[in-house]
Amino acid sequence: MPEEPRENISGGEDGSVEVAFAPGEAGTRAEAVVDELGGLYWQKTYGGKDAFESLVRTILSQNTSDVASQPAHDALMERYDSGSEDLAVALAEAEQSELAETISSAGLYNQKSEMIVGAAERVREEYGGREEFDAFVREGDPDAVREALLDIHGVGPKTADCVLLFAGGRDGVFPVDTHVHRIARRMGLAPADADHETVREHLEADVPGPKCGFGHTAMIQFGREYCTARKPACLDGPEACPLYDLCDRVGVDEVEEAVVDPADAAAE
């Protein structure tokens, strides 16, 4: 799964929609978790990113870290986004071997260059270019947009949801990466053996739409700082984790200080 930005901000400066955090009274435990995360991390604008660039950026980040994918993104933009030509058109007409060389720091560069060229060709043919595709992502029916994104080779649910959230600024979209998948099952917000799509369905059903975008990035930050895969903070005692009272700790044995995947714990 791709890494998310280190900062807990999921949108650009231009055209972004600032959302004031107002926890109110939580109707579900998942909402209560997001509300508690608000007390820790609230710093949020989302939407405002260019949809096609967001799509390209997310493809580059697949199966690698920001440290590797960010230079690839910067090199791609420097080489192909001249300002005088539509980026989608430029990449649709790019020589794949040249593009692969440009993004080599991202890993799997041959595969990713093929995906990017294919996505660019699709955007050019079906929407006309970058601006028209951006308008479709922002203004189209969210289900139709998601279906169209998933129909692009190399675009999976996480990539589609990130484009909907970071470019479209859509409410009710809760992308599920490795951190979210682990934490939601560990906390008992989704079944222990749930796959990524099932976790997404549970979170989007239980967290109010306007809180989903923030919940996504905040849960990732919480996963890095507290609820890590190998040594969650709760192993240091209840006071070490700010969400201790909201968590089922599935797969965490505080006595033995042992941690297993929630699915493995449920199978025992």
C-alpha positions in Angstrom: 0.0 0.0 0.0 1.3 3.5 -0.7 2.4 5.7 2.1 0.4 8.9 3.0 1.9 12.3 3.5 3.5 12.8 6.9 1.5 15.9 7.5 -2.2 15.4 8.3 -3.5 17.6 5.5 -5.3 16.0 2.6 -5.8 18.8 0.1 -4.1 21.6 -1.8 -4.1 25.3 -1.0 -6.1 26.4 -4.1 -9.8 25.6 -4.0 -9.6 23.5 -0.9 -12.5 23.3 1.5 -11.6 24.0 5.1 -13.7 21.9 7.5 -14.1 22.9 11.1 -13.9 20.0 13.5 -17.1 19.8 15.6 -17.3 16.4 17.4 -20.7 16.7 18.9 -22.2 13.5 20.3 -20.9 10.4 18.5 -23.5 8.0 17.2 -21.2 5.0 16.8 -17.9 3.8 18.3 -16.2 4.5 15.0 -17.3 8.1 15.1 -16.2 8.4 18.7 -12.7 7.2 17.6 -12.6 9.8 14.9 -13.7 12.5 17.4 -10.9 11.5 19.7 -8.5 11.7 16.8 -9.8 15.2 16.2 -8.6 16.2 19.7 -5.1 14.9 18.8 -4.6 15.9 15.2 -7.2 18.3 13.8 -5.6 20.2 11.0 -7.7 19.7 7.9 -8.3 21.0 4.4 -9.2 18.5 1.7 -10.0 18.7 -1.9 -8.4 21.1 -4.3 -5.7 18.9 -5.8 -5.7 18.4 -9.5 -7.5 15.1 -10.2 -5.2 13.7 -13.0 -2.0 14.7 -11.1 -3.5 13.1 -8.0 -4.1 9.9 -10.0 -0.6 9.9 -11.3 0.9 10.6 -7.9 -1.1 7.7 -6.3 0.0 5.3 -9.0 3.6 6.3 -8.4 3.2 5.7 -4.6 1.9 2.1 -5.0 4.1 -0.4 -3.2 6.7 2.2 -2.2 7.3 5.0 0.3 7.1 8.8 -0.1 10.8 8.9 0.1 11.1 7.0 -3.1 7.9 8.2 -4.9 8.1 11.9 -4.3 11.3 12.4 -6.3 9.7 10.4 -9.1 6.7 12.6 -9.1 8.8 15.8 -9.1 10.9 14.5 -12.0 7.8 13.5 -14.0 6.2 17.0 -13.5 9.4 18.8 -14.4 9.7 16.8 -17.6 6.1 16.6 -18.8 4.2 19.4 -17.2 5.5 22.3 -19.2 2.4 24.5 -18.7 1.9 24.9 -22.5 0.6 21.4 -23.0 -2.1 19.4 -21.1 -0.3 17.0 -18.8 -2.7 14.1 -19.7 -2.0 14.7 -23.4 1.7 14.9 -22.8 1.8 11.6 -20.9 -0.5 9.9 -23.4 2.0 10.7 -26.1 5.1 9.9 -23.9 7.6 7.3 -24.9 7.1 4.7 -22.2 10.8 3.9 -21.9 11.6 7.6 -21.3 8.9 7.9 -18.7 10.1 4.7 -17.0 13.6 6.2 -16.8 12.1 9.5 -15.4 10.2 7.7 -12.6 12.8 5.0 -11.8 13.2 6.1 -8.2 9.6 5.0 -7.5 10.3 1.3 -8.1 8.4 -1.0 -10.5 8.9 1.8 -13.0 8.2 -0.2 -16.1 4.9 -1.3 -14.7 4.0 2.1 -13.4 5.0 3.9 -16.6 2.7 1.6 -18.5 -0.2 2.3 -16.1 0.4 6.1 -16.3 0.5 6.1 -20.1 -2.6 4.0 -20.2 -4.4 6.2 -17.7 -3.4 9.3 -19.7 -4.7 7.8 -22.9 -8.0 7.0 -21.3 -8.3 10.5 -19.9 -7.5 12.1 -23.2 -9.9 9.9 -25.2 -12.9 9.9 -22.8 -12.7 13.4 -21.2 -10.5 15.4 -23.6 -7.8 16.2 -21.1 -6.8 17.2 -17.7 -9.3 20.0 -16.9 -12.3 18.0 -18.1 -11.2 15.0 -16.1 -10.8 17.2 -13.0 -14.3 18.6 -13.5 -15.7 15.0 -13.8 -14.0 14.0 -10.5 -15.2 17.1 -8.7 -18.8 17.3 -10.1 -19.8 13.8 -11.2 -21.8 11.4 -9.3 -19.4 9.9 -6.7 -20.4 6.3 -7.5 -20.0 6.9 -11.2 -16.6 8.6 -10.7 -15.4 5.7 -8.5 -16.6 3.1 -11.1 -14.8 5.0 -13.9 -11.6 5.2 -11.9 -11.7 1.6 -11.1 -12.1 0.8 -14.8 -8.6 2.3 -15.5 -5.9 -0.3 -15.6 -3.8 -0.1 -12.4 -6.3 1.7 -10.4 -7.6 -0.2 -7.3 -10.0 0.9 -4.6 -7.4 2.7 -2.5 -6.2 4.8 -5.5 -9.8 5.6 -6.6 -10.8 6.6 -3.1 -7.7 8.8 -2.7 -8.5 10.6 -6.0 -12.1 11.1 -4.8 -11.0 12.5 -1.5 -7.8 14.5 -2.2 -9.0 15.9 -5.6 -12.7 15.8 -5.4 -13.0 16.7 -1.7 -15.9 14.3 -1.4 -17.6 13.6 1.8 -18.2 10.0 2.8 -14.9 8.6 1.4 -12.7 6.7 3.8 -9.7 5.2 1.9 -8.2 2.2 3.6 -4.5 1.7 3.5 -2.4 -0.7 5.6 -2.6 1.4 8.8 -6.4 1.9 8.5 -6.9 -1.8 7.8 -4.9 -2.8 10.8 -6.3 -0.3 13.3 -10.0 -0.7 12.3 -9.8 -4.5 12.9 -7.6 -4.2 16.0 -10.0 -1.8 17.6 -13.0 -3.9 16.6 -14.5 -1.3 14.2 -14.6 -4.0 11.5 -14.5 -7.8 11.6 -11.1 -9.2 12.5 -10.8 -11.0 9.1 -12.2 -8.2 7.0 -10.4 -7.3 3.8 -9.7 -3.7 2.8 -13.1 -3.2 1.0 -15.0 -4.6 4.0 -13.2 -2.3 6.3 -14.0 0.6 4.1 -17.7 -0.3 4.0 -17.9 -0.5 7.8 -16.1 2.8 8.3 -18.1 4.7 5.7 -21.3 3.4 7.2 -20.4 4.3 10.8 -18.5 7.6 10.3 -20.5 10.7 9.2 -19.5 11.8 5.7 -17.8 15.1 6.6 -15.6 13.3 9.1 -14.4 10.5 6.8 -11.6 12.4 5.0 -10.1 13.6 8.3 -10.6 10.2 9.8 -8.5 8.6 7.0 -5.4 10.8 7.5 -5.7 11.0 11.3 -6.0 7.2 11.6 -2.8 6.9 9.5 -1.0 9.3 11.8 -2.3 7.5 14.8 -1.0 4.3 13.4 2.5 5.7 13.0 2.6 7.3 16.4 0.7 5.0 18.6 -0.9 1.9 17.0 2.1 0.5 15.2 2.0 -3.0 13.7 4.6 -4.6 16.0 4.4 -2.6 19.2 1.2 -0.6 19.8 1.4 1.9 22.7 -1.1 -0.1 24.8 1.7 -2.6 25.6 3.2 0.2 27.7 -0.1 0.4 29.7 -3.5 1.9 29.3 -2.3 5.5 29.9 0.1 5.2 26.9 -2.7 5.1 24.4 -5.3 7.9 24.1 -7.8 5.6 22.5 -7.4 2.7 25.0 -11.0 2.8 26.3 -12.4 2.7 22.7 -10.3 -0.3 21.6 -11.0 -4.1 21.7 -7.2 -4.7 21.2 -7.9 -7.7 18.9 -4.7 -9.7 18.5 -2.9 -7.8 21.3 -1.9 -9.7 24.4 -1.0 -7.1 27.0 0.2 -9.7 29.5 2.5 -11.5 27.2 3.3 -8.3 25.3 2.6 -10.2 22.1 0.9 -8.9 18.9 -0.6 -10.9 16.0 -2.7 -9.8 13.1 -6.4 -9.6 14.1 -7.4 -12.2 11.6 -4.9 -14.7 13.1 -6.2 -13.9 16.6 -9.8 -14.6 15.4 -8.8 -17.9 13.8 -7.4 -19.3 17.1 
